[in-house]
Amino acid sequence: MSLTDRAPAHVRAIAPYQPGKPISELARELGLDEASIVKLASNENPLGVSEPALAAMTRALADVTRYPDGSAFELKAAISRRFGVQPAQVVLGNGSNDVLEIAARAFLTAADSAVYSRHAFAVYPLVVQAIGARGIEVPARDFGHDLPAMLAAIGPDTRVVFIANPNNPTGTFIEGAALERFIAAVPEDVLVVLDEAYTDYLPEALRYDSVGWLGRFPNLLVSRTLAKAYGLAGLRVGFGLAAPSVVDLLDRVRQPFNVNSIAQAGAIAVLDDLEFLRRSCEVNRAGMAQVTAGLAALGLEWIPSFANFVTVRVGPAAEVFQRLLRAGVIVRPVAGYGLPEYLRVSIGTEAENRRFLEALGTVIGAVPGVPRRQPGSAR
């Protein structure tokens, strides 16, 4: 028996997470000019980086010979001020993915189970499987979470429930009142991980106070990221908000320097740059309207989205994806999420969105079998 055969079977069975294709990789593969490529695959902020954050990171470069503050005192203080919590309620992650993994490591064993929805973020089953716990995938309702079915799926061995709101990769949304009722009905010894990576894109009318629920639900962990609306995807800064007793357990399995000093400096600055956040959301709203109007004009179906991406039905998605790549446009296949006829496209700048729509129109005109509606119709 080989060394790798000795690894646990549940680890050998993991299908690695597939990130969006980098611009440099596509340029190498197809001999394209990097400057001509549009990447709309990873839900990144098209505005670039906040100027105060960039200045703070530049200043922090002078101290890279020193280890970062392992407790991230200043960053936790900034998060506490911004969201009205105590520092003892904050756990930091190398991106919100790290927060999700830390939660799984702290609360799951091979004898336990975790509940999540079909068409939800791929990291949920990955972190559960990596521990050897049993994943319970609940069928989706209208591409989103079926909360009554998820509640019914919780068993005596369930220790964690994962919910993304808005959801990735479908962009669906659960109203706050329904979500609050669900959390109230979950047994108190089951951790509810509420993944709100895209919550900043919600219009004001749909906002709900998940942070305010922490005082009522000691089994709630709210996960956030600075990778999307805050534009710091390359720095990998995420954080979780929870009861101090939960954070204490998470910190026991967290790597001590999981957020580096440059990332901490940039995160502190961008949390105070509310104008950058406002502009990010404004650009996203305008871009979403532009993209969905373009999809309607092409007669395509899409899943209504409350995030910074839209998932569109194109039928032979693998072929459409490859043709878009050859046109220098990178989007995201989502067959691995149980959506083999769909592609997910991030909202970009006005010019990037236009380039995508033009390329998509050309591609679907050349590919047979693309399902079409009458121009101007919605899903």
C-alpha positions in Angstrom: 0.0 0.0 0.0 1.4 3.4 -1.0 1.7 6.4 1.3 -1.2 8.2 -0.4 -3.4 5.1 0.0 -2.9 5.5 3.8 -4.6 8.8 3.7 -8.2 8.7 5.1 -10.7 7.6 2.4 -12.9 10.6 3.0 -9.9 12.9 2.2 -9.0 10.9 -1.0 -12.6 11.2 -2.1 -12.6 15.0 -2.0 -13.0 16.8 -5.4 -10.8 19.9 -5.0 -12.4 23.3 -5.2 -12.1 24.8 -8.6 -11.5 28.5 -8.6 -12.2 30.8 -11.5 -9.6 30.7 -14.3 -7.0 33.5 -13.9 -6.4 35.9 -16.7 -2.7 35.0 -17.0 -3.6 31.3 -17.4 -6.0 32.0 -20.2 -3.5 34.2 -22.0 -0.9 31.4 -21.9 -3.3 28.8 -23.0 -4.8 30.6 -26.0 -2.0 33.1 -26.8 -4.2 36.1 -26.0 -3.1 39.5 -24.8 -3.8 39.8 -21.1 -5.0 43.3 -21.5 -7.7 42.2 -23.9 -9.2 39.6 -21.5 -12.3 40.3 -19.4 -12.6 38.2 -16.2 -16.1 37.9 -14.8 -15.7 34.6 -13.1 -14.9 35.2 -9.4 -17.4 37.9 -8.2 -14.6 40.4 -7.7 -15.1 44.2 -7.3 -14.6 45.9 -10.6 -13.8 49.3 -9.0 -10.3 48.1 -7.9 -9.0 49.0 -4.5 -10.0 51.7 -2.0 -7.4 54.5 -2.0 -7.2 54.8 1.8 -6.7 51.0 1.9 -4.0 51.1 -0.7 -2.2 53.9 1.3 -2.5 51.9 4.5 -1.1 48.8 2.9 1.8 50.7 1.4 2.7 52.1 4.9 2.5 48.6 6.4 5.1 47.3 4.0 7.9 48.8 6.1 7.1 46.2 8.9 7.0 43.0 6.9 10.0 41.6 8.7 7.8 41.4 11.8 5.1 38.9 12.4 1.6 40.4 12.3 -0.4 40.9 15.5 -1.7 37.4 16.1 -4.7 38.8 18.0 -5.3 41.5 15.4 -6.2 44.0 18.1 -6.7 47.0 15.8 -8.7 45.1 13.2 -11.0 43.6 15.7 -11.5 47.0 17.2 -12.4 48.4 13.8 -14.9 45.6 13.2 -16.3 46.1 16.7 -16.9 49.8 16.0 -18.4 49.2 12.6 -20.8 46.5 13.6 -21.6 47.3 17.2 -20.1 44.2 18.8 -17.5 43.4 21.4 -14.0 42.4 20.3 -14.6 39.1 22.1 -17.4 38.4 19.6 -15.0 38.6 16.5 -13.0 35.8 15.0 -10.8 36.4 12.0 -10.2 34.3 8.9 -7.9 34.1 5.9 -11.0 35.0 3.9 -14.5 33.9 5.0 -13.6 30.4 3.6 -11.3 30.1 6.5 -14.0 31.1 9.0 -16.2 28.3 7.5 -13.5 25.8 7.9 -12.7 26.9 11.4 -16.3 26.4 12.4 -16.4 22.9 10.9 -13.1 22.0 12.7 -14.4 23.3 16.0 -17.8 21.7 16.0 -17.7 18.6 13.8 -16.2 15.1 14.3 -16.5 12.1 12.1 -19.5 11.0 14.2 -21.5 14.2 13.4 -23.5 15.6 10.5 -23.9 19.0 8.9 -26.8 20.3 6.9 -26.6 22.5 3.8 -28.6 23.2 0.6 -28.2 22.0 -2.9 -26.8 24.7 -5.2 -25.1 26.3 -2.2 -21.4 27.3 -1.8 -19.1 24.4 -2.6 -16.9 25.0 0.5 -19.7 23.7 2.8 -19.5 20.0 1.7 -15.7 20.3 1.2 -15.0 21.3 4.9 -17.5 18.7 6.1 -16.0 15.9 4.1 -12.4 16.9 5.1 -13.3 16.2 8.7 -15.0 12.9 7.8 -18.4 14.2 9.0 -21.6 13.3 7.2 -23.0 16.0 4.8 -26.8 16.2 4.5 -27.6 18.0 1.2 -31.2 19.3 1.2 -32.9 19.7 -2.2 -33.2 23.4 -3.2 -36.5 25.2 -3.7 -36.5 27.6 -6.7 -32.7 27.4 -6.7 -32.5 28.5 -3.1 -32.7 27.3 0.4 -35.8 25.3 1.5 -35.8 26.2 5.1 -38.6 23.9 6.3 -36.8 21.0 4.6 -33.5 22.0 6.1 -35.0 22.2 9.6 -36.6 18.7 9.1 -33.1 17.4 8.0 -31.5 18.2 11.3 -31.0 15.0 13.2 -29.6 14.0 16.7 -26.0 13.9 15.3 -26.3 17.3 13.5 -23.9 19.9 14.9 -23.8 22.6 12.1 -26.1 24.1 9.6 -24.7 26.2 6.7 -26.9 28.9 5.1 -25.7 31.5 2.5 -27.8 34.6 2.1 -27.6 35.8 -0.6 -26.7 32.4 -2.0 -23.7 31.6 -4.2 -23.9 30.6 -7.1 -27.6 31.2 -7.6 -28.0 34.7 -6.0 -31.2 33.8 -4.3 -32.3 35.6 -1.1 -34.1 34.6 2.1 -36.2 37.3 3.8 -35.0 38.3 7.2 -38.2 37.3 9.0 -38.1 33.8 7.6 -34.5 33.4 8.4 -35.0 34.6 12.0 -37.9 32.1 12.5 -35.6 29.3 11.1 -32.8 30.1 13.5 -35.2 30.3 16.4 -36.4 26.8 15.6 -33.0 25.2 15.3 -31.9 23.2 18.4 -29.7 25.3 20.7 -26.9 22.7 20.5 -26.6 23.1 16.6 -24.4 25.9 15.3 -26.1 28.0 12.5 -23.4 29.4 10.2 -25.0 32.3 8.3 -22.7 33.1 5.4 -23.3 36.7 4.4 -20.5 37.3 1.9 -22.8 39.2 -0.4 -25.0 41.0 2.1 -23.6 44.4 1.3 -25.3 44.3 -2.1 -28.8 44.0 -0.7 -31.0 47.1 -1.2 -31.9 48.9 2.0 -35.5 47.6 1.9 -34.3 44.0 2.2 -31.7 44.5 4.9 -32.2 42.6 8.2 -30.2 42.8 11.5 -28.4 39.5 11.7 -25.8 41.0 14.0 -28.5 42.1 16.4 -29.7 38.5 16.6 -26.5 37.4 18.2 -27.8 38.4 21.7 -30.8 36.1 21.2 -29.2 33.2 19.5 -25.9 32.0 21.1 -25.7 29.2 18.5 -25.4 31.8 15.6 -22.2 32.5 13.7 -22.4 35.3 11.1 -19.7 35.1 8.5 -18.6 38.2 6.4 -15.9 39.0 4.0 -14.0 42.0 2.7 -13.3 40.3 -0.7 -16.5 41.4 -2.5 -18.0 44.9 -2.0 -14.9 46.0 -0.1 -12.6 45.0 -3.0 -9.9 43.1 -1.0 -10.2 39.7 -2.6 -6.5 39.2 -3.0 -5.8 39.9 0.7 -8.1 37.2 2.0 -9.8 38.9 5.0 -12.9 37.4 6.5 -14.4 37.5 9.9 -17.1 35.9 12.0 -19.4 37.4 14.6 -20.7 35.2 17.4 -21.1 34.7 21.1 -17.8 35.0 23.0 -18.1 31.4 24.0 -18.3 30.3 20.4 -15.4 32.6 19.3 -13.3 31.2 22.1 -13.7 27.7 20.6 -13.0 29.0 17.1 -9.8 30.7 18.2 -8.5 27.4 19.6 -8.4 25.9 16.1 -7.6 29.1 14.2 -4.0 29.5 12.9 -2.4 32.2 15.0 -1.3 34.4 12.1 -4.0 33.7 9.6 -4.5 37.4 8.6 -1.2 39.0 7.6 -0.1 42.5 8.5 -0.7 44.0 5.0 -4.2 42.5 5.0 -4.9 43.9 8.5 -3.8 47.4 7.5 -5.9 47.4 4.4 -8.9 45.9 6.1 -8.9 48.6 8.9 -8.8 51.4 6.3 -11.4 50.0 4.0 -13.9 49.4 6.9 -13.9 53.2 7.3 -14.2 54.0 3.6 -18.0 54.0 3.4 -17.9 56.1 0.2 -16.0 53.3 -1.6 -18.6 50.8 -0.3 -21.4 53.0 -1.5 -19.9 53.3 -5.0 -19.3 49.6 -5.2 -22.9 48.9 -4.5 -24.1 51.6 -6.9 -21.9 50.2 -9.7 -23.3 46.8 -9.0 -26.9 47.9 -9.2 -26.4 49.6 -12.5 -24.4 46.7 -13.8 -27.0 44.2 -12.8 -29.7 46.2 -14.6 -27.4 46.3 -17.7 -26.6 42.6 -17.7 -30.1 41.4 -17.1 -31.6 43.7 -19.7 -29.0 42.3 -22.1 -29.9 38.7 -21.2 -33.6 39.5 -21.7 -32.8 41.0 -25.1 -31.0 37.8 -26.1 -34.0 35.7 -25.0 -32.1 33.9 -22.2 -33.3 32.8 -18.8 -31.5 33.7 -15.6 -31.9 33.3 -11.9 -32.9 36.6 -10.3 -29.9 37.6 -8.2 -29.4 39.7 -5.1 -25.6 39.5 -5.2 -22.9 40.8 -7.6 -23.4 38.1 -10.2 -26.1 36.5 -12.2 -26.5 32.8 -13.2 -27.8 32.4 -16.8 -29.2 29.3 -18.5 -27.4 28.6 -21.8 -28.1 24.9 -22.4 -24.8 23.4 -23.6 -22.9 25.4 -21.0 -19.5 23.7 -21.4 -19.4 24.6 -25.1 -20.6 28.2 -24.5 -18.0 28.6 -21.8 -15.2 27.4 -24.0 -16.3 29.7 -26.9 -16.4 32.6 -24.5 -12.9 31.8 -23.4 -11.7 31.9 -26.9 -13.3 35.3 -27.2 -11.3 36.5 -24.2 -14.2 36.5 -21.7 -13.9 34.4 -18.5 -17.1 33.4 -16.7 -17.8 30.5 -14.4 -19.3 27.1 -15.2 -21.5 25.8 -12.3 -22.1 22.2 -13.3 -20.3 21.2 -10.1 -23.1 22.9 -8.2 -25.8 20.8 -9.9 -26.5 23.4 -12.6 -25.0 21.9 -15.8 -27.0 24.2 -18.2 -25.9 27.4 -16.4 -23.0 29.8 -16.4 -22.4 32.4 -13.6 -21.2 35.8 -14.6 -19.9 38.5 -12.3 -21.1 42.1 -12.6 -18.2 44.2 -14.0 -17.8 47.7 -15.2 -20.1 49.1 -17.9 -17.6 48.3 -20.6 -16.9 44.8 -19.2 -20.6 44.0 -19.1 -21.0 45.2 -22.6 -18.1 43.1 -23.8 -19.6 40.0 -22.2 -23.1 40.6 -23.7 -21.6 41.1 -27.2 -19.5 38.0 -26.9 -22.4 35.9 -25.5 -24.7 37.1 -28.3 -22.2 36.0 -30.9 -21.5 32.6 -29.2 -25.1 31.6 -28.6 -25.9 32.5 -32.2 -23.4 29.9 -33.3 -24.2 27.1 -30.8 -27.3 24.9 -31.4 -29.5 24.0 -28.5 -29.4 27.2 -26.4 -32.9 27.6 -24.8 -34.4 30.9 -25.8 -37.4 32.9 -24.7 -39.0 35.7 -26.5 -36.8 38.8 -26.4 -37.6 41.0 -23.4 -39.0 38.2 -21.3 -37.7 37.4 -17.8 -37.2 34.0 -16.2 
